[in-house]
Amino acid sequence: MYSIFVQLCKDHNITTYQAAKEAHIGQSTISEWRLGTSVPRDKTLRKIADYFGVTLEYLKGESPDPYPDGPTASELRELLEVLRSRSDVRMLFSLAKDATPEDVRRAAAIIEALRNSEAEG
């Protein structure tokens, strides 16, 4: 489990100390985990999983997929093809990539409302 934590830190270009601090976990907990003298409780592991946006099962080494609710490989290929073939979608994606989750939800609601008004009219 600790090796998964270390890899997540590397993937996010942060130290284990930074991750622990930002997830509000004591450095001693991380040190004991690294040394193998203890294993963090599920509550602590949940904080780490939430911090990195992965599942608890992935962090515990019980699942190979960190994001089980994410898109499948075929869905990703389909989305990539749309991005390649449609400049308007590429522009929309470019605008949305740095947006906050709330910005994305609002934009999706606007697009859905436009679709509904077209269907009604």
Secondary structure as a PSIPRED ss2 file (coil, helix, strand):
# PSIPRED VFORMAT (PSIPRED V4.0)

   1 M C   1.000  0.000  0.000
   2 Y H   0.000  1.000  0.000
   3 S H   0.000  1.000  0.000
   4 I H   0.000  1.000  0.000
   5 F H   0.000  1.000  0.000
   6 V H   0.000  1.000  0.000
   7 Q H   0.000  1.000  0.000
   8 L H   0.000  1.000  0.000
   9 C H   0.000  1.000  0.000
  10 K H   0.000  1.000  0.000
  11 D H   0.000  1.000  0.000
  12 H C   1.000  0.000  0.000
  13 N C   1.000  0.000  0.000
  14 I C   1.000  0.000  0.000
  15 T C   1.000  0.000  0.000
  16 T H   0.000  1.000  0.000
  17 Y H   0.000  1.000  0.000
  18 Q H   0.000  1.000  0.000
  19 A H   0.000  1.000  0.000
  20 A H   0.000  1.000  0.000
  21 K H   0.000  1.000  0.000
  22 E H   0.000  1.000  0.000
  23 A C   1.000  0.000  0.000
  24 H C   1.000  0.000  0.000
  25 I C   1.000  0.000  0.000
  26 G C   1.000  0.000  0.000
  27 Q H   0.000  1.000  0.000
  28 S H   0.000  1.000  0.000
  29 T H   0.000  1.000  0.000
  30 I H   0.000  1.000  0.000
  31 S H   0.000  1.000  0.000
  32 E H   0.000  1.000  0.000
  33 W H   0.000  1.000  0.000
  34 R H   0.000  1.000  0.000
  35 L H   0.000  1.000  0.000
  36 G C   1.000  0.000  0.000
  37 T C   1.000  0.000  0.000
  38 S C   1.000  0.000  0.000
  39 V C   1.000  0.000  0.000
  40 P C   1.000  0.000  0.000
  41 R C   1.000  0.000  0.000
  42 D H   0.000  1.000  0.000
  43 K H   0.000  1.000  0.000
  44 T H   0.000  1.000  0.000
  45 L H   0.000  1.000  0.000
  46 R H   0.000  1.000  0.000
  47 K H   0.000  1.000  0.000
  48 I H   0.000  1.000  0.000
  49 A H   0.000  1.000  0.000
  50 D H   0.000  1.000  0.000
  51 Y H   0.000  1.000  0.000
  52 F H   0.000  1.000  0.000
  53 G C   1.000  0.000  0.000
  54 V C   1.000  0.000  0.000
  55 T C   1.000  0.000  0.000
  56 L H   0.000  1.000  0.000
  57 E H   0.000  1.000  0.000
  58 Y H   0.000  1.000  0.000
  59 L H   0.000  1.000  0.000
  60 K C   1.000  0.000  0.000
  61 G C   1.000  0.000  0.000
  62 E C   1.000  0.000  0.000
  63 S C   1.000  0.000  0.000
  64 P C   1.000  0.000  0.000
  65 D C   1.000  0.000  0.000
  66 P C   1.000  0.000  0.000
  67 Y C   1.000  0.000  0.000
  68 P C   1.000  0.000  0.000
  69 D C   1.000  0.000  0.000
  70 G C   1.000  0.000  0.000
  71 P C   1.000  0.000  0.000
  72 T C   1.000  0.000  0.000
  73 A H   0.000  1.000  0.000
  74 S H   0.000  1.000  0.000
  75 E H   0.000  1.000  0.000
  76 L H   0.000  1.000  0.000
  77 R H   0.000  1.000  0.000
  78 E H   0.000  1.000  0.000
  79 L H   0.000  1.000  0.000
  80 L H   0.000  1.000  0.000
  81 E H   0.000  1.000  0.000
  82 V H   0.000  1.000  0.000
  83 L H   0.000  1.000  0.000
  84 R H   0.000  1.000  0.000
  85 S H   0.000  1.000  0.000
  86 R C   1.000  0.000  0.000
  87 S H   0.000  1.000  0.000
  88 D H   0.000  1.000  0.000
  89 V H   0.000  1.000  0.000
  90 R H   0.000  1.000  0.000
  91 M H   0.000  1.000  0.000
  92 L H   0.000  1.000  0.000
  93 F H   0.000  1.000  0.000
  94 S H   0.000  1.000  0.000
  95 L H   0.000  1.000  0.000
  96 A H   0.000  1.000  0.000
  97 K C   1.000  0.000  0.000
  98 D C   1.000  0.000  0.000
  99 A C   1.000  0.000  0.000
 100 T C   1.000  0.000  0.000
 101 P H   0.000  1.000  0.000
 102 E H   0.000  1.000  0.000
 103 D H   0.000  1.000  0.000
 104 V H   0.000  1.000  0.000
 105 R H   0.000  1.000  0.000
 106 R H   0.000  1.000  0.000
 107 A H   0.000  1.000  0.000
 108 A H   0.000  1.000  0.000
 109 A H   0.000  1.000  0.000
 110 I H   0.000  1.000  0.000
 111 I H   0.000  1.000  0.000
 112 E H   0.000  1.000  0.000
 113 A H   0.000  1.000  0.000
 114 L H   0.000  1.000  0.000
 115 R H   0.000  1.000  0.000
 116 N H   0.000  1.000  0.000
 117 S H   0.000  1.000  0.000
 118 E H   0.000  1.000  0.000
 119 A H   0.000  1.000  0.000
 120 E H   0.000  1.000  0.000
 121 G C   1.000  0.000  0.000
